[in-house]
């Protein structure tokens, strides 16, 4: 049986006072409810939002990360995120120096690479950053002073807590000796107070011969700078202790060389002998110059130009 509907009252016309036509509002509401096909750009934006929302960042910084992953332009990303044009470059530099922001950017970029959605310049820029990063700014092997380097007369030097513990131990020992009617032991100040663990060795120390003692040192990863952050890949707990993981710089250079066609396979070498040693060196230098120029452009866009 066909369903019969009765028409409703006619729509009211707009009055001279500016009352809107209700039929227009109904039409607009229906249009808003119609499904709209999502573009590829909108899909990437939505996916980036989903990933960044998993990080404990303020809302505006989350938006900055999403905008930054569009074109890797820090200044423009800051402007699109709501910062003023005057402070955009400064805000961009501050955000990109934070570890969690870097991790959020990496998460979005890695997701796009896995899906085959990435920008060639962005990938090349990342390879250049990794290849030029300074490992020594992330982890070091340091030679520092021994306990005898700077003590008085090159004798053992205390920290304040150590001296307090040593004096307490002496008092406890003398208390026991008194019960046994033994003579009291005198306090030996040795090299005195003032030991600082990260001080340089004394060049004339008779105990370590000016060599000091070797110790590994790891930079606080919350404070990594522009020269080390691209290299950092996380921390791993092993049986021997903590292990700082780094991206492979040789692998990054290899990828750059392959991208710029610096390698020639054996078949090509057998067929074509036109490249002399000088020509190959010139080609390599030109390729690296182009890569560095592209990196400088990216640094200027991000507002993170490094002198030298």
C-alpha positions as CSV (number, residue, x, y, z in Angstrom):
1,X,0.0,0.0,0.0
2,X,1.4,3.4,-1.0
3,X,2.0,5.8,1.8
4,X,0.2,9.1,1.5
5,X,1.7,12.2,3.1
6,X,0.0,15.4,3.6
7,X,1.8,18.6,2.7
8,X,2.7,20.9,5.5
9,X,2.0,24.5,5.8
10,X,3.6,26.7,3.2
11,X,6.9,28.3,4.0
12,X,6.7,31.8,5.4
13,X,8.1,34.5,3.3
14,X,10.7,36.8,4.5
15,X,9.4,40.0,6.0
16,X,10.7,43.5,5.7
17,X,12.4,43.1,9.1
18,X,14.8,40.6,7.6
19,X,13.4,37.2,8.7
20,X,15.1,34.5,6.7
21,X,13.3,32.1,4.5
22,X,13.0,28.8,6.4
23,X,13.1,26.8,3.1
24,X,16.7,28.0,2.6
25,X,17.7,26.9,6.0
26,X,16.2,23.4,5.5
27,X,18.0,23.1,2.1
28,X,21.3,24.1,3.8
29,X,20.8,21.6,6.6
30,X,20.1,18.8,4.2
31,X,23.2,19.6,2.2
32,X,25.3,19.6,5.3
33,X,24.1,16.1,6.1
34,X,25.0,14.7,2.7
35,X,28.1,12.6,2.7
36,X,31.1,14.3,1.1
37,X,33.9,12.3,-0.5
38,X,37.2,12.8,1.4
39,X,40.1,14.0,-0.6
40,X,43.6,12.5,-0.4
41,X,44.9,15.6,1.3
42,X,42.0,15.6,3.9
43,X,42.7,11.9,4.5
44,X,46.4,12.6,5.2
45,X,45.4,15.5,7.5
46,X,43.0,13.4,9.4
47,X,45.5,10.5,9.7
48,X,48.1,12.9,11.0
49,X,45.7,14.2,13.6
50,X,45.0,10.7,14.8
51,X,48.7,10.0,15.2
52,X,49.6,13.3,16.9
53,X,46.7,13.0,19.3
54,X,48.5,10.0,20.8
55,X,51.2,12.4,22.2
56,X,51.0,14.4,25.3
57,X,51.3,17.8,23.7
58,X,49.2,21.0,24.0
59,X,46.5,21.4,21.4
60,X,48.3,24.2,19.4
61,X,51.5,22.3,19.3
62,X,49.7,19.3,18.0
63,X,48.2,21.4,15.3
64,X,51.7,22.7,14.6
65,X,53.0,19.2,14.1
66,X,50.2,18.3,11.8
67,X,50.8,21.4,9.7
68,X,54.5,20.9,9.7
69,X,54.2,17.4,8.2
70,X,52.4,18.9,5.2
71,X,55.5,20.6,3.8
72,X,58.2,20.5,6.5
73,X,58.1,24.3,6.5
74,X,58.4,25.3,10.2
75,X,57.6,29.0,9.8
76,X,54.6,28.5,7.7
77,X,53.4,25.6,9.9
78,X,53.5,27.9,12.9
79,X,51.5,30.6,11.1
80,X,48.9,28.0,10.0
81,X,48.8,26.8,13.6
82,X,47.8,30.3,14.8
83,X,51.0,31.9,15.7
84,X,51.7,35.5,14.5
85,X,54.0,36.0,11.5
86,X,56.4,37.9,13.7
87,X,57.0,35.1,16.2
88,X,56.4,32.1,13.8
89,X,60.1,31.4,13.1
90,X,61.0,31.5,16.8
91,X,58.1,29.4,17.8
92,X,58.9,26.9,15.1
93,X,62.6,26.6,16.3
94,X,61.5,26.1,19.9
95,X,59.0,23.4,19.0
96,X,61.2,21.5,16.7
97,X,64.0,21.4,19.4
98,X,61.7,19.4,21.7
99,X,62.1,15.6,21.8
100,X,58.3,14.8,21.9
101,X,57.6,17.1,19.0
102,X,60.4,15.4,17.0
103,X,58.9,12.0,18.0
104,X,55.4,13.1,16.8
105,X,56.8,14.3,13.5
106,X,58.7,11.1,13.0
107,X,55.6,9.1,13.8
108,X,53.6,10.9,11.1
109,X,56.4,10.7,8.6
110,X,57.1,7.0,9.2
111,X,53.4,6.3,8.8
112,X,53.3,8.0,5.4
113,X,56.5,6.2,4.3
114,X,54.9,2.8,5.3
115,X,51.8,3.8,3.2
116,X,53.9,5.0,0.3
117,X,52.8,8.6,0.9
118,X,55.8,10.9,1.2
119,X,57.5,13.9,-0.4
120,X,60.8,13.3,-2.1
121,X,62.4,16.5,-0.9
122,X,61.3,15.7,2.7
123,X,63.0,12.3,2.6
124,X,66.2,13.7,1.1
125,X,66.3,16.4,3.7
126,X,66.0,13.7,6.5
127,X,68.8,11.7,5.0
128,X,71.0,14.8,4.9
129,X,70.2,15.6,8.5
130,X,71.1,12.1,9.6
131,X,74.3,12.0,7.6
132,X,75.5,15.4,8.9
133,X,74.5,14.9,12.5
134,X,77.3,14.8,15.2
135,X,77.4,11.6,17.1
136,X,79.7,13.2,19.7
137,X,76.9,15.5,20.7
138,X,74.7,12.5,21.6
139,X,77.2,10.1,23.3
140,X,80.8,10.6,24.3
141,X,83.7,8.8,26.0
142,X,85.3,11.3,28.4
143,X,88.5,11.4,30.3
144,X,87.9,13.1,33.7
145,X,90.0,13.6,36.8
146,X,90.7,10.9,39.2
147,X,90.3,11.2,43.0
148,X,93.9,12.3,43.4
149,X,94.2,14.8,40.6
150,X,93.2,18.0,42.5
151,X,93.4,16.9,46.1
152,X,95.9,18.7,48.5
153,X,99.3,17.1,47.8
154,X,97.6,14.8,45.3
155,X,95.9,12.9,48.0
156,X,92.4,11.4,47.9
157,X,89.8,14.2,47.6
158,X,86.3,14.0,49.2
159,X,82.9,15.2,48.3
160,X,81.0,16.7,51.2
161,X,78.8,13.7,51.7
162,X,81.8,11.3,51.6
163,X,83.6,13.4,54.2
164,X,80.6,13.4,56.5
165,X,80.3,9.6,56.2
166,X,84.0,9.1,56.8
167,X,83.9,11.2,60.0
168,X,80.9,9.3,61.2
169,X,82.6,6.0,60.5
170,X,85.6,7.2,62.5
171,X,83.5,8.3,65.4
172,X,81.8,4.9,65.5
173,X,85.1,3.1,65.4
174,X,86.6,5.3,68.2
175,X,83.5,4.5,70.3
176,X,84.2,0.8,70.0
177,X,87.9,1.3,70.6
178,X,87.1,3.2,73.8
179,X,85.2,0.2,75.2
180,X,88.3,-1.9,74.5
181,X,90.5,0.8,76.1
182,X,92.3,1.3,72.8
183,X,93.8,4.7,71.8
184,X,91.6,7.0,69.7
185,X,92.2,7.3,66.0
186,X,92.8,10.8,64.6
187,X,91.0,12.2,61.6
188,X,93.0,12.3,58.4
189,X,91.7,15.1,56.1
190,X,93.7,13.6,53.2
191,X,93.2,15.7,50.0
192,X,90.4,17.7,51.5
193,X,87.0,18.7,50.0
194,X,86.1,19.7,46.5
195,X,86.0,16.7,44.2
196,X,84.1,17.4,41.0
197,X,83.4,14.3,38.9
198,X,83.5,16.0,35.5
199,X,86.6,18.1,36.0
200,X,89.5,17.7,33.6
201,X,92.5,15.6,34.8
202,X,95.5,17.3,36.4
203,X,98.4,17.0,33.9
204,X,100.9,16.3,36.7
205,X,98.8,13.8,38.8
206,X,101.1,11.1,40.0
207,X,98.3,8.6,40.4
208,X,96.8,8.7,36.9
209,X,99.8,10.3,35.1
210,X,97.5,13.0,33.8
211,X,95.3,10.6,31.9
212,X,92.4,10.7,34.3
213,X,89.7,8.0,34.2
214,X,87.5,7.1,31.3
215,X,83.7,7.3,31.6
216,X,80.9,7.0,29.0
217,X,78.6,10.0,28.9
218,X,75.1,10.3,27.4
219,X,73.4,13.6,26.7
220,X,70.0,14.2,28.3
221,X,67.7,13.3,25.4
222,X,65.2,15.8,26.6
223,X,67.7,18.5,25.6
224,X,69.0,17.3,22.3
225,X,69.9,20.0,19.9
226,X,69.7,20.5,16.1
227,X,73.1,18.7,15.6
228,X,72.2,15.5,17.4
229,X,68.4,15.1,17.4
230,X,68.1,13.7,13.8
231,X,70.5,10.9,14.8
232,X,68.7,9.8,18.0
233,X,66.6,6.7,17.5
234,X,65.7,5.9,21.1
235,X,67.0,4.0,24.2
236,X,67.2,0.2,24.6
237,X,67.5,-1.7,27.8
238,X,70.0,-4.5,27.5
239,X,71.7,-7.0,30.0
240,X,74.7,-4.7,30.1
241,X,72.7,-1.6,30.7
242,X,71.2,1.2,28.6
243,X,72.0,1.4,24.9
244,X,71.6,4.6,23.0
245,X,70.3,3.8,19.5
246,X,71.2,5.9,16.5
247,X,70.2,6.0,12.9
248,X,72.8,4.6,10.5
249,X,74.8,7.5,9.0
250,X,76.5,5.3,6.5
251,X,73.2,4.0,5.3
252,X,71.9,7.6,4.9
253,X,75.0,8.5,2.8
254,X,74.5,5.4,0.8
255,X,70.9,6.4,0.0
256,X,71.9,9.9,-0.9
257,X,74.6,8.5,-3.3
258,X,72.1,6.2,-4.9
259,X,69.6,9.0,-5.3
260,X,72.1,11.2,-7.0
261,X,73.3,8.4,-9.2
262,X,76.9,8.3,-7.8
263,X,77.1,4.6,-8.1
264,X,77.7,2.8,-11.4
265,X,77.0,-0.9,-11.8
266,X,79.6,-3.3,-13.3
267,X,77.7,-3.5,-16.6
268,X,77.7,0.2,-17.1
269,X,81.4,0.4,-16.2
270,X,82.1,-2.2,-18.9
271,X,80.1,-0.4,-21.5
272,X,80.9,3.2,-20.7
273,X,84.4,4.3,-19.8
274,X,83.9,8.0,-20.3
275,X,84.2,8.9,-16.6
276,X,87.7,9.8,-15.5
277,X,88.6,10.0,-11.8
278,X,88.5,13.7,-11.9
279,X,85.0,13.7,-13.6
280,X,83.7,11.3,-10.9
281,X,85.1,13.4,-8.1
282,X,83.5,16.5,-9.7
283,X,80.2,14.7,-10.1
284,X,80.2,13.7,-6.4
285,X,81.1,17.2,-5.3
286,X,78.3,18.6,-7.3
287,X,75.8,16.2,-6.0
288,X,76.8,16.9,-2.4
289,X,76.7,20.6,-3.0
290,X,73.1,20.3,-4.3
291,X,72.2,18.2,-1.3
292,X,73.7,20.8,1.1
293,X,72.0,23.6,-0.7
294,X,68.7,21.9,-0.4
295,X,69.4,21.3,3.3
296,X,70.2,25.0,3.8
297,X,66.9,25.9,2.1
298,X,65.1,23.6,4.5
299,X,66.9,25.0,7.5
300,X,66.0,28.6,6.4
301,X,62.3,27.5,6.1
302,X,62.4,25.9,9.5
303,X,64.3,28.8,11.0
304,X,67.1,26.6,12.3
305,X,70.1,27.7,10.4
306,X,73.3,26.5,11.9
307,X,76.4,28.7,11.5
308,X,79.4,27.0,9.9
